[in-house]
Amino acid sequence: MSATTTASPERIAHVRSIDLDALAAVLSLEDKVRLLTGAATWTITELPQLGLRTMTVSDGPIGVRGTGEDGLPSAQLPSPSATAATWDERLQAELGALMAAEARRKGIDVVLAPVVNLQRSPVGGRHFECFSEDPLLTARLAVAFVSAIQAGGIGTSVKHFIGNETETARTEYLSRIDERTLREVYLAPFEAVVEAGVWTVMAAYNGLARDGVEATATAHGPLLNGILKGEWGFDGVVVSDWLATKHTAESALGGLDLVMPGPGGPWGAALVAAVENGEVPESVIDEKVVRILRLAERVGALTGVAGEVLPYDASGATEDPAGDETVALLREAAARSTVVLRNEGGLLPVTDASDIRRIVLIGHNAADPFTQGGGSAFVTPPHVSHPLEALRAAFPDARVDLYRGGATTLKAPLVPTELVTTPDGEPGFRIDHLDADGAVIDSVLLPDAEALWFAIPDDRVAKVRLTADVALEASGRHVIDLGPVGAHRIEIDGVVQSESDREVGAEVILDSSYANPANVETAIDVAEPRLARVVADLQVIDGESYGRFVRLHFRYRAPGLTVEEELDQAIEAAAAADLAIVVVGTNPETESEGWDRPDLDLPGRQNELVRGVAAANPRTVVVVNAGAPVILPWLDEVPAVLWWWLPGQEAGGALAAAITGEIEPSGRLPWTLPADYADVPVPDGIPENGYIDYTEGVHVGHRGWDRLGLTPAREFGFGLGYGAWEYREASVEFPEPVEASETSEASFVAVTATIANLATRDAREVVQAYLSYDGEADGEAAGDRPVRWLAGFTVADVAAGDTADVRIEIARRAFEVWDTERSAWRLPRGRYTLHIGRSSRDLPLSVPVDADGEGALTRQ
């Protein structure tokens, strides 16, 4: 997939010809304001009198979900934390080009991605959806991704602005971040993507407390108007997160441009009235309209001619998310993301299979790979490459068997469609629509458990009644596990199992109980096959702009072995195998938008499983299937460990390629892996009295570990790959001019490191450069600067036995601090040291650099 796909020349020429201010001037106030609220959940209002068609947005960032109405599958990328592990801007751009092509296939104008919030705490629910704990790594990968998508004529919406690093009470808390930390850490990725030309920015649900001023999520006046639009010159659209906007004048004056979703919301007639009574100047409305029209220009949705509307341009679309080109890219991305955490005795790669006759694949995550996290990033892929089939293909002469080794989820899986019938014997669920008196208005048939989230457009319907018979076919204990959202009454075989009159509204969409409701679990012991009758009366939820709907999680677990029995079975099989591959990890109950994790433990008895298998088989490879850190107490006890992430649709093929060495697993950790949860510098993001205090300041992620002198299980930037590397020498050069440049990203210093690949195979290295500061020349201490901070990096492919001179350019901003007294960037004078190596704590080379206090550097 090419990363250089661009909009057609005809479209670009047309875009440049439109006078946006003149167009906005012909609109009535009512039409201007109408444009500023979404037309529906995923669409922006059309104005045929301007030649403006509807624009459509879609969730990301691991795939283009679409609107949910096209029925099309979506190419499923590895999670952002996975692709960040490649540290590869070229690959990130190729994935961005794929996203643009996917958007065209699904008729999407703007992809709501990427997330550039930082992984401040490893328990953050959307940790997997962020790139890194480091602002520089996040910024550079985000720029590559955004630039490639927008080169394809598709907009991106970088999110969530700002201080949105936790999911607990996410619509209620205020983040308290000091000005220097805000500038140097949390605003830095946003500044980089704005400088690169991002077209939209999404405001966060949370608010911000700064310098004694508290701002709501969609009214950060000093940030949105002052920094984003004023200082940085952002000319795009600031869009609200969905259902985040609660106030009229405050949000309009505070820098928000577009309220989503629609229709409805706090603007509309209320904003027209605010303009007419002088509370909001009409010039503020005009500026918002111009920004939305500019976005329409950029995506090809605007002609500027009344009645002349461009059709959606689908040129450059992917033809098939399961096509050879897409599969190859996603397989490479997932394999390259994989991090080798341990490889004692050179067990990996398995290149000689002559002595391997039997392989056992073990683990709940081996049987059911966790390929994507939950929440708005969720997409439906065309297929998922399964590890079992992939390993059988990779080792055709070996027998490969699968053993689950015990369930790790607390809740049962969705009920299989083939087990469910209506009372009339038809496959599926009967849904009766009831009025306020309980009378049946009409009935419909729903085919499967995936469909138990459905719209109720008829306003006469007050609640629904679901009736289904579940076939209990085997003898033993069956479990029916229901998760209702809102008021309900649930009966199984005529016995009430749960009842509640607590009705919920649109706010539930933003609450964890919506995606992860409490379960109503019923165990049924069966001697002979029979049916169990389930009757559930369910609330119709008024989702405001989302419409009215009903949601129920319907799960089922059949009789089977106990966890103890499955563990024993797996360990016994491992003892008889030539190679054991244990896949451990998290699951949809663990990593999702909407809630944070309570700890970093692997769910279930997976640690016991790993130790049992490793004791039974000296050739054990452990594969960690998780997007965010988990504690691995056996990490240095087993022969080989791979971090496989949430690998997307090509999961199995990528794992087989990494194990065999067909594609080197050249990933490096984009975050720090703790050995003990008690050591984590920021253990959670739980608000206290409505606030989250960023007391660690600029010492985020690996910087905090260094500051506290703590030793993690594996440090930031760690990854063994399959090479054997020697770092020989480094030198520094100063591109001209070395004085203050107009852009913070211009090359200020370039360091060249000579590295050698001593291995007998070609390999990839991620060369990393870190800065430290020894203090100002006048004796002032280094102050609150980090012990070391990432300043640059590059990826180098080096043939077996060869050396390479690897050049890393360091931007001026890497040396600077934010001076709160002058409200400006400053380059402190004094001695700096550039450290070059393989990770944040493996830095064999160093070169001193001095700053003279006038914004220039001097040679040593």
FENBEL-V762443 format. One record per backbone hydrogen bond with DSSP energy under -1.0 kcal/mol. CO is the residue of the C=O (numbers start at 1). NH is the residue of the N-H. If there is no record, write none. Layout:
BEGIN
co->CO nh->NH
co->CO nh->NH
END
This chain:
BEGIN
co->8 nh->12
co->9 nh->13
co->10 nh->14
co->11 nh->15
co->12 nh->16
co->14 nh->17
co->15 nh->18
co->19 nh->23
co->20 nh->24
co->21 nh->25
co->23 nh->26
co->24 nh->27
co->28 nh->32
co->29 nh->33
co->30 nh->34
co->31 nh->35
co->33 nh->36
co->34 nh->37
co->36 nh->259
co->40 nh->262
co->42 nh->57
co->43 nh->39
co->43 nh->40
co->47 nh->50
co->47 nh->52
co->48 nh->51
co->48 nh->307
co->50 nh->304
co->51 nh->303
co->52 nh->47
co->55 nh->44
co->56 nh->109
co->56 nh->110
co->58 nh->112
co->59 nh->65
co->62 nh->77
co->63 nh->65
co->76 nh->649
co->79 nh->83
co->80 nh->84
co->82 nh->85
co->83 nh->86
co->84 nh->87
co->85 nh->668
co->88 nh->92
co->89 nh->93
co->90 nh->94
co->91 nh->95
co->92 nh->96
co->93 nh->97
co->94 nh->98
co->95 nh->99
co->96 nh->100
co->97 nh->101
co->98 nh->102
co->99 nh->103
co->100 nh->104
co->101 nh->105
co->101 nh->318
co->102 nh->106
co->103 nh->108
co->104 nh->107
co->109 nh->155
co->110 nh->58
co->111 nh->113
co->111 nh->157
co->113 nh->157
co->114 nh->159
co->118 nh->120
co->121 nh->124
co->123 nh->597
co->124 nh->127
co->126 nh->129
co->127 nh->130
co->128 nh->81
co->132 nh->119
co->134 nh->138
co->135 nh->139
co->136 nh->140
co->137 nh->141
co->138 nh->142
co->139 nh->143
co->140 nh->144
co->141 nh->145
co->142 nh->146
co->143 nh->147
co->144 nh->148
co->145 nh->149
co->146 nh->150
co->147 nh->151
co->149 nh->152
co->149 nh->154
co->150 nh->153
co->155 nh->111
co->156 nh->200
co->158 nh->202
co->159 nh->116
co->161 nh->204
co->167 nh->170
co->169 nh->172
co->169 nh->173
co->173 nh->207
co->174 nh->692
co->175 nh->209
co->176 nh->694
co->178 nh->182
co->179 nh->183
co->180 nh->184
co->181 nh->185
co->181 nh->186
co->182 nh->187
co->187 nh->191
co->188 nh->192
co->189 nh->193
co->190 nh->194
co->191 nh->195
co->192 nh->196
co->193 nh->198
co->194 nh->197
co->199 nh->237
co->200 nh->158
co->201 nh->239
co->202 nh->161
co->207 nh->175
co->208 nh->215
co->209 nh->177
co->210 nh->213
co->213 nh->210
co->215 nh->208
co->216 nh->219
co->219 nh->221
co->220 nh->224
co->221 nh->225
co->221 nh->226
co->222 nh->227
co->223 nh->228
co->224 nh->229
co->226 nh->231
co->227 nh->232
co->228 nh->234
co->237 nh->201
co->238 nh->257
co->238 nh->258
co->239 nh->203
co->241 nh->244
co->248 nh->252
co->249 nh->253
co->250 nh->254
co->251 nh->256
co->258 nh->240
co->259 nh->38
co->260 nh->243
co->267 nh->270
co->268 nh->272
co->269 nh->273
co->270 nh->274
co->271 nh->275
co->272 nh->276
co->273 nh->277
co->274 nh->279
co->274 nh->280
co->275 nh->278
co->281 nh->284
co->282 nh->286
co->283 nh->287
co->284 nh->288
co->285 nh->289
co->286 nh->290
co->287 nh->291
co->288 nh->292
co->289 nh->293
co->290 nh->294
co->291 nh->295
co->292 nh->296
co->293 nh->297
co->294 nh->298
co->295 nh->299
co->296 nh->301
co->297 nh->300
co->301 nh->53
co->305 nh->308
co->314 nh->317
co->320 nh->323
co->323 nh->327
co->324 nh->328
co->325 nh->329
co->326 nh->330
co->327 nh->331
co->328 nh->332
co->329 nh->333
co->330 nh->334
co->331 nh->335
co->332 nh->336
co->333 nh->337
co->338 nh->667
co->339 nh->643
co->340 nh->720
co->342 nh->641
co->343 nh->346
co->349 nh->351
co->353 nh->356
co->357 nh->399
co->358 nh->578
co->358 nh->579
co->359 nh->401
co->360 nh->581
co->361 nh->403
co->362 nh->583
co->363 nh->367
co->364 nh->368
co->369 nh->371
co->371 nh->648
co->374 nh->593
co->375 nh->378
co->380 nh->74
co->385 nh->652
co->386 nh->390
co->387 nh->391
co->388 nh->392
co->389 nh->393
co->390 nh->394
co->391 nh->395
co->395 nh->398
co->399 nh->359
co->401 nh->361
co->403 nh->363
co->413 nh->556
co->416 nh->419
co->417 nh->420
co->419 nh->471
co->420 nh->428
co->421 nh->469
co->422 nh->425
co->426 nh->422
co->429 nh->446
co->430 nh->467
co->431 nh->444
co->432 nh->465
co->433 nh->441
co->434 nh->462
co->434 nh->463
co->435 nh->438
co->439 nh->435
co->442 nh->433
co->444 nh->431
co->446 nh->429
co->448 nh->451
co->449 nh->452
co->451 nh->453
co->452 nh->552
co->454 nh->550
co->458 nh->461
co->463 nh->434
co->464 nh->538
co->465 nh->432
co->466 nh->536
co->467 nh->430
co->468 nh->534
co->469 nh->421
co->470 nh->532
co->472 nh->530
co->476 nh->526
co->478 nh->524
co->479 nh->557
co->480 nh->522
co->481 nh->555
co->482 nh->520
co->483 nh->553
co->487 nh->539
co->488 nh->500
co->489 nh->537
co->490 nh->497
co->490 nh->498
co->491 nh->535
co->492 nh->495
co->495 nh->492
co->498 nh->490
co->500 nh->488
co->501 nh->503
co->505 nh->508
co->506 nh->509
co->507 nh->510
co->508 nh->511
co->511 nh->514
co->512 nh->516
co->520 nh->482
co->522 nh->480
co->524 nh->478
co->526 nh->476
co->530 nh->472
co->532 nh->470
co->533 nh->493
co->534 nh->468
co->535 nh->491
co->536 nh->466
co->537 nh->489
co->538 nh->464
co->541 nh->543
co->541 nh->549
co->543 nh->546
co->544 nh->547
co->547 nh->543
co->548 nh->456
co->549 nh->541
co->550 nh->454
co->551 nh->485
co->553 nh->483
co->554 nh->415
co->555 nh->481
co->557 nh->479
co->562 nh->566
co->563 nh->567
co->564 nh->568
co->565 nh->569
co->566 nh->570
co->567 nh->571
co->568 nh->572
co->569 nh->573
co->570 nh->574
co->571 nh->575
co->574 nh->577
co->579 nh->360
co->580 nh->621
co->581 nh->362
co->582 nh->623
co->584 nh->625
co->587 nh->590
co->587 nh->591
co->591 nh->374
co->592 nh->595
co->600 nh->631
co->605 nh->609
co->606 nh->610
co->607 nh->611
co->608 nh->612
co->609 nh->613
co->610 nh->614
co->611 nh->615
co->612 nh->616
co->613 nh->617
co->619 nh->580
co->620 nh->640
co->621 nh->582
co->622 nh->642
co->623 nh->584
co->624 nh->644
co->625 nh->586
co->632 nh->635
co->634 nh->637
co->634 nh->638
co->639 nh->344
co->640 nh->622
co->641 nh->341
co->641 nh->342
co->642 nh->624
co->643 nh->339
co->646 nh->79
co->648 nh->651
co->649 nh->385
co->650 nh->654
co->651 nh->655
co->652 nh->656
co->653 nh->657
co->654 nh->658
co->655 nh->659
co->656 nh->660
co->657 nh->662
co->657 nh->663
co->659 nh->350
co->664 nh->666
co->669 nh->717
co->670 nh->133
co->673 nh->713
co->673 nh->714
co->676 nh->679
co->677 nh->680
co->688 nh->691
co->690 nh->174
co->691 nh->688
co->692 nh->176
co->693 nh->695
co->694 nh->697
co->696 nh->699
co->698 nh->700
co->700 nh->703
co->701 nh->704
co->701 nh->705
co->702 nh->706
co->703 nh->707
co->704 nh->708
co->705 nh->710
co->714 nh->673
co->715 nh->718
co->716 nh->840
co->718 nh->669
co->724 nh->758
co->726 nh->756
co->729 nh->754
co->731 nh->752
co->733 nh->750
co->743 nh->746
co->744 nh->813
co->746 nh->812
co->749 nh->810
co->750 nh->733
co->751 nh->808
co->752 nh->731
co->753 nh->806
co->754 nh->728
co->755 nh->804
co->756 nh->726
co->757 nh->801
co->763 nh->798
co->765 nh->796
co->767 nh->794
co->768 nh->837
co->769 nh->791
co->769 nh->792
co->770 nh->835
co->771 nh->789
co->772 nh->833
co->775 nh->831
co->776 nh->779
co->780 nh->776
co->782 nh->785
co->789 nh->771
co->792 nh->769
co->794 nh->767
co->796 nh->765
co->798 nh->763
co->799 nh->802
co->802 nh->757
co->804 nh->755
co->806 nh->753
co->808 nh->751
co->810 nh->748
co->810 nh->749
co->811 nh->814
co->812 nh->815
co->817 nh->826
co->819 nh->823
co->819 nh->824
co->824 nh->819
co->826 nh->817
co->830 nh->851
co->831 nh->774
co->832 nh->849
co->833 nh->772
co->834 nh->847
co->835 nh->770
co->836 nh->845
co->837 nh->768
co->842 nh->838
co->842 nh->839
co->845 nh->836
co->847 nh->834
co->849 nh->832
co->850 nh->858
co->851 nh->830
co->856 nh->852
co->858 nh->850
END
